[in-house]
Amino acid sequence: DIQMTQSPSSLSASVGDRVTITCRASQTMTIYLNWYQQKPGKAPKLLIYSATSLPSGVPSRFSGSGSGTDFTLTISGLQPEDFATYYCQQSYSTPWTFGQGTKVEIK
Amino acid sequence: QVQLRESGPGVVKPSQTLSLTCTVSGGSVSSGDHFWSWIRQPPGKGLEWIGDIYYSGTTDYNPSLKSRGTLSLDTSRNQVSLKVTSVTAADTAIYFCARGISSWPLFDYWGQGILVTVSS
């Protein structure tokens, strides 16, 4: 199985801040990496796919980068609605696996 | 707009079988462009993929379930079902169904989730 490790596990930030979350895979997987946002009591929502692509409707303040084993999710200009937990997920091989999550909290 | 809704019992006794149904609207479980998945999340914890099923009937499961999971499609009702046998407290979780895109494995639509508690 491909193990996904996110860092940090949690962070505190203010509205307007630039936030960076990293995800490291236990083996190389080119760009088969997706990011999801989950708010309390809700289902995860697809945020980024193929490491860098934004689905329709996702604000451009979200961006992704990386390939191989190291990936990054960046939020440029944190908004109040962005406080949530973020998960990376590898889609290179089954079993599909997720990172443990990064909780973004209000400072 | 595609919508998924999970249904089933909220409490299951240990050693029994957990059975859930996902009803899909706004899309077809017969689509060759998609697959259908179940993903679970123990309370306060992270996400665990359970398995996928394709229109062809092909299935793929997480080995962590140790062959206790079964997915099936009911095309006449546009539903996806999950069964997990011999449940224990470790199977207590919110269970989500999700739609996957075959050409690039990702989950683009999710149900709201259903909490299943394993308890006597």
Interface residues (C-beta under 8 A of the other chain):
Chain A: D1 Y32 N34 Y36 K42 A43 P44 K45 L46 Y49 S50 P55 Y87 Q89 S91 T94 P95 W96 T97 F98 G99 Q100 G101
Chain B: G46 L47 E48 W49 D52 D60 N62 P63 S64 F96 A98 W104 P105 L106 F107 D108 W110 G111 Q112 G113
